[in-house]
Amino acid sequence: MAIDGLSINLATVRQQYDMRQAVEACLKQDIVAIAPWRDQVHKIGLAEAARIVADNKLQVTGLCRGGMFPAADAEGRAAAIDDNKRAIDEAAALNADCLVLVVGGLPQGSRDIVHAREMVADGIAAILPHARSAGIPLAIEPLHPMYAADRACVNTLEQALDICDLLGDGIGVAIDVYHVWWDPKLHEQIARAGAGGRILAHHICDWLVPTTDLLLDRGMMGDGVIDLKRIRAEIEKAGFFGLQEVEIFSQNNWWKRPGEEVLATCVERFRTVC
């Protein structure tokens, strides 16, 4: 029996498996929804990745990732737009629910975060017609402020929704608890996102105390301090009943364990603490 409501972001087992192996391992655990990363797709080829998805009737809850729009010059910004259009085409080939956008931080040598955010909005506006034509919603994923300089200068759900409101249809948000759990405006912004039909994805893991690495020490659900059930209740109250997608980067713990153990633990924690 397929496990309803659960998706595995393949970053969670990226050190154990390639995409083909990860799908096989997920199916053994009755997991029938995944979210691959573009490098994992490229490694086996887009046609083969699409075949695996279709043959196994998998739901692809998102393709990771597009974005990275700010650049120091026009050439760099144009290259980012071209790459994002390719990412949209890849998401369409996989029949993905959305393309997740990690929007990018400050260009090299810049201290102007306001301008960086303007470049993000301009970059998304430039690819949005292509995304609409392909039928692929764009999901802005606000990242924790610790990543504002290098990975994402959009750091709150409110900021992401402001961009959505500016640009119109075909764009929404990916709510990753690791990045937004601390936000004092989180619950009102979840309600705002739901009212606008903007919630496209819900990513889960946990925030460990202490956290030993701000990128590669995410916790398994239930091992940290995030109130996962409350956040999920707010998301469902806002009208989103899509899958919860486990996304864990864990260099010194879960990436070192057997993949089948990791996936089995994801299933058990999903059922008990999410």
Secondary structure, DSSP 8 states (H G I E B T S, - for coil): ---TTEEEEGGGGTTT--HHHHHHHHHHTT--EEE-BHHHHHHH-HHHHHHHHHHTT-EE--EEEEE----SSHHHHHHHHHHHHHHHHHHHHTT-S-EEEE-B---TT---HHHHHHHHHHHHHHHHHHHHHHT--EEE----GGGTTTTBS--SHHHHHHHHHHH-TTEEEEEEHHHHTT-TTHHHHHHHHHHTT-EEEEEE-B--SS-S-TTTB-B-TTSSS--HHHHHHHHHHTT----EEE---BTTTGGGS-HHHHHHHHHHHHHHH-
